[in-house]
Amino acid sequence: MAAGYLEILRARHAARLLAGTLVGRLPNATGAIAIVLFVRAEGGSYTLAGALAAVYGVANAVGQPLLGRLVDLRGQPRVQLPAALAAALAMAVFAFTGTDPLALAHVSVAAAGLFTPPLEGGLRALWPSVLRREDQVHTAYAMDAVAQEVMFAVGPLLVTLCTSLWSAQAALLVLNALGVLGALTVVLSPPSRAWRSAPREAHWLGALRSPGLLVLLGAFLFVGIALGSITVAAVPYADDHGGDVVYGWLMAAVGLGALVGGVAYGARQWVGVPERRLRVLVAFLAVCYLPLMLLPGAVAMVALTALAGVFLAPVLACAFVIIDRHAPRGTVTEAFSWLVTTFTVGHSLGTAVAGPVVEAGGAQWGFVVPGAAGAVALVVLLATGRVLALPAGSGLVAASSENDPNRAAEPRFSSGDRA
């Protein structure tokens, strides 16, 4: 298992790109938490803190595909670095001016979210040019999904550490400075500077003109709903079984399960088309949500939440491969960014739906939501199997003279991106 990941990390530029992307995405991973802590430190209400965090999240969801399209059109350095600087500057304005005037706080937070660079989609667009073999790219996608779980576990700890050592204002400034440093590490690398998107057909829908991509986004909206609803449903359960400590363990268990599942998934080479494999993985994901409704004791519940997270990273890794197969030529960064946006919107919808459900029926009914959402995601994939099948004519063998000095055709993905 370790050998496969070490092979990826030993590839030239791979470790730098992965580390730079993770560091560059720290402001995005910690933005909502840092905003809430800062607003509370300034004496603002929970309502205001939640509103500003929501503005940041919505702006981020809007900005990712828009910036992703610009990356496909203009290249990574021309978009990623200016966007990172603009996002950091906007958050610095918020950190120094605080919540008064209120309008400026909303505008600065919205700008910080809107200009968050699409480093996640950019990295996945770079993997095929950094790793020449298709099986290596698949392993890199799995490693990418695992690394995300680590980042989303470590990020909040960094926020609380900076806040306790210095202040909530310092946490905002430090994390966004790290974000710029991470983006700089990526865009100054030779693969990022050399990468160019394949020629694209002008179309206002961009990546969204792919029916297969639309199907995938529809399914992942409900996967996001499932994950978001767990974060709310776990609150009343924790209140009855030990409080905040239990809640922290439940949330950590989901990430740990995803980490284990992603490592195991990326450790082997998979045969067969990924579209069929995704349906199987989503089915297991949905089934593993169901035992949460049993509401056992705290130790058993932590184990069940870990089980519920096991198939999350494999589902994401498999989806990355499918996106690359279905993205129209010249839109691969935008396509990956749409997945980030859809998952974020779904997560927000999940928290919104689970709240009233928990109010009406308690924790047990709250845990019905992830199981139901997972089932709907599976139904979407099953009902649209023909649409999600690889379109005829988008072959996986492309002559790539830019990548191969001998001008030999090699198995590649459908995106046609080149370095």
Rosetta blueprint (number, residue, H / E / L):
1 M L
2 A H
3 A H
4 G H
5 Y H
6 L H
7 E H
8 I H
9 L H
10 R H
11 A L
12 R L
13 H L
14 A H
15 A H
16 R H
17 L H
18 L H
19 A H
20 G H
21 T H
22 L H
23 V H
24 G H
25 R L
26 L H
27 P H
28 N H
29 A H
30 T H
31 G H
32 A H
33 I H
34 A H
35 I H
36 V H
37 L H
38 F H
39 V H
40 R H
41 A H
42 E L
43 G L
44 G L
45 S L
46 Y H
47 T H
48 L H
49 A H
50 G H
51 A H
52 L H
53 A H
54 A H
55 V H
56 Y H
57 G H
58 V H
59 A H
60 N H
61 A H
62 V H
63 G H
64 Q H
65 P H
66 L H
67 L H
68 G H
69 R H
70 L H
71 V H
72 D H
73 L H
74 R H
75 G L
76 Q H
77 P H
78 R H
79 V H
80 Q H
81 L H
82 P H
83 A H
84 A H
85 L H
86 A H
87 A H
88 A H
89 L H
90 A H
91 M H
92 A H
93 V H
94 F H
95 A H
96 F H
97 T H
98 G L
99 T L
100 D L
101 P L
102 L H
103 A H
104 L H
105 A H
106 H H
107 V H
108 S H
109 V H
110 A H
111 A H
112 A H
113 G H
114 L H
115 F L
116 T L
117 P L
118 P L
119 L H
120 E H
121 G H
122 G H
123 L H
124 R H
125 A H
126 L H
127 W H
128 P H
129 S H
130 V H
131 L L
132 R L
133 R L
134 E H
135 D H
136 Q H
137 V H
138 H H
139 T H
140 A H
141 Y H
142 A H
143 M H
144 D H
145 A H
146 V H
147 A H
148 Q H
149 E H
150 V H
151 M H
152 F H
153 A H
154 V H
155 G H
156 P H
157 L H
158 L H
159 V H
160 T H
161 L H
162 C H
163 T H
164 S H
165 L H
166 W L
167 S L
168 A H
169 Q H
170 A H
171 A H
172 L H
173 L H
174 V H
175 L H
176 N H
177 A H
178 L H
179 G H
180 V H
181 L H
182 G H
183 A H
184 L H
185 T H
186 V H
187 V H
188 L L
189 S L
190 P H
191 P H
192 S H
193 R H
194 A H
195 W L
196 R E
197 S L
198 A L
199 P L
200 R L
201 E L
202 A L
203 H L
204 W L
205 L L
206 G H
207 A H
208 L H
209 R H
210 S L
211 P H
212 G H
213 L H
214 L H
215 V H
216 L H
217 L H
218 G H
219 A H
220 F H
221 L H
222 F H
223 V H
224 G H
225 I H
226 A H
227 L H
228 G H
229 S H
230 I H
231 T H
232 V H
233 A H
234 A H
235 V H
236 P H
237 Y H
238 A H
239 D H
240 D H
241 H H
242 G L
243 G L
244 D H
245 V H
246 V H
247 Y H
248 G H
249 W H
250 L H
251 M H
252 A H
253 A H
254 V H
255 G H
256 L H
257 G H
258 A H
259 L H
260 V H
261 G H
262 G H
263 V H
264 A H
265 Y H
266 G H
267 A L
268 R L
269 Q L
270 W L
271 V L
272 G L
273 V L
274 P H
275 E H
276 R H
277 R H
278 L H
279 R H
280 V H
281 L H
282 V H
283 A H
284 F H
285 L H
286 A H
287 V H
288 C H
289 Y H
290 L H
291 P H
292 L H
293 M H
294 L H
295 L L
296 P L
297 G L
298 A H
299 V H
300 A H
301 M H
302 V H
303 A H
304 L H
305 T H
306 A H
307 L H
308 A H
309 G H
310 V L
311 F L
312 L H
313 A H
314 P H
315 V H
316 L H
317 A H
318 C H
319 A H
320 F H
321 V H
322 I H
323 I H
324 D H
325 R H
326 H H
327 A L
328 P L
329 R L
330 G L
331 T L
332 V H
333 T H
334 E H
335 A H
336 F H
337 S H
338 W H
339 L H
340 V H
341 T H
342 T H
343 F H
344 T H
345 V H
346 G H
347 H H
348 S H
349 L H
350 G H
351 T H
352 A H
353 V H
354 A H
355 G H
356 P H
357 V H
358 V H
359 E H
360 A H
361 G H
362 G H
363 A H
364 Q H
365 W H
366 G H
367 F L
368 V H
369 V H
370 P H
371 G H
372 A H
373 A H
374 G H
375 A H
376 V H
377 A H
378 L H
379 V H
380 V H
381 L H
382 L H
383 A H
384 T L
385 G H
386 R H
387 V H
388 L H
389 A L
390 L L
391 P L
392 A L
393 G L
394 S L
395 G L
396 L L
397 V E
398 A E
399 A E
400 S L
401 S L
402 E L
403 N L
404 D L
405 P L
406 N L
407 R L
408 A L
409 A E
410 E E
411 P E
412 R L
413 F L
414 S L
415 S L
416 G L
417 D L
418 R E
419 A L
